[in-house]
Every structure is written in C-alpha cells, then in structure tokens.
Amino acid sequence: MIIGAIIFAIGFLMHFFSIGRLPGDIVVKKGNTTFYFPIVTSVIISIVLSIIVYFLGKFR
C-alpha cells in the first residue's frame, strides 16, 4: 500500500511539474492516435531513484 501511495503521489505531482515532456521523449501523432514514450524521463527518474537507494543503503 505504501508503494501504491508513493506512485500515486508521483503521478499527481507530475501534473503540476512538467517532468514528462523532456527533449528526447518520443511522441508519435497519427490521426486521432498519440503514442508517447518517455525514454529520457525514464532514464532521469531511474538515475534519481538509484542515487536515493544508494544513499539509503549507505547510511543504514
């Protein structure tokens, strides 16, 4: 439940901070369909989470 709440909070905050529209993210628009693949956003979130987990493990 805690992980779900964290994911919900991150999704909620992403509506106020434009973290999901970085240069390098792939957006394909054809007709009425839009495909969005946030590759750069995923890499940045992965790096930030890796640093947080590293420091949490180091100070434990």
C-alpha positions in Angstrom: 0.0 0.0 0.0 2.9 2.3 0.7 4.4 1.8 -2.8 1.0 2.4 -4.3 0.6 5.7 -2.4 4.1 6.8 -3.5 3.3 6.0 -7.1 0.0 7.9 -6.8 1.8 10.9 -5.3 4.4 11.0 -8.0 1.7 10.8 -10.7 -0.2 13.6 -9.0 2.8 15.8 -8.8 3.7 15.2 -12.5 0.5 17.0 -13.5 1.9 20.2 -11.8 5.5 19.9 -12.8 6.2 19.2 -16.5 8.6 16.4 -15.8 7.1 14.1 -18.5 7.8 16.3 -21.5 11.6 16.4 -21.8 13.6 16.7 -25.0 14.4 13.2 -26.2 11.0 11.7 -25.3 9.3 10.1 -28.3 5.9 11.4 -29.4 4.2 10.0 -32.5 0.9 11.5 -33.6 -1.1 9.9 -36.4 -4.6 10.9 -36.9 -6.6 10.6 -33.7 -3.9 8.4 -32.0 -0.9 9.7 -30.0 1.9 7.4 -28.8 4.1 8.8 -26.1 7.2 7.0 -24.9 9.1 9.0 -22.2 12.6 7.5 -22.7 14.6 10.4 -21.3 12.2 10.9 -18.4 12.6 7.2 -17.5 16.4 7.5 -17.6 16.4 10.6 -15.3 13.9 9.0 -12.8 16.0 5.8 -12.8 19.2 7.8 -12.0 17.5 9.8 -9.2 16.0 6.7 -7.6 19.3 4.8 -7.9 21.1 7.7 -6.0 18.4 7.7 -3.3 18.6 3.9 -2.8 22.4 4.1 -2.8 22.4 6.7 0.0 19.7 4.9 2.0 21.8 1.7 1.8 25.0 3.5 2.7 23.6 5.2 5.9 21.7 2.1 7.1 
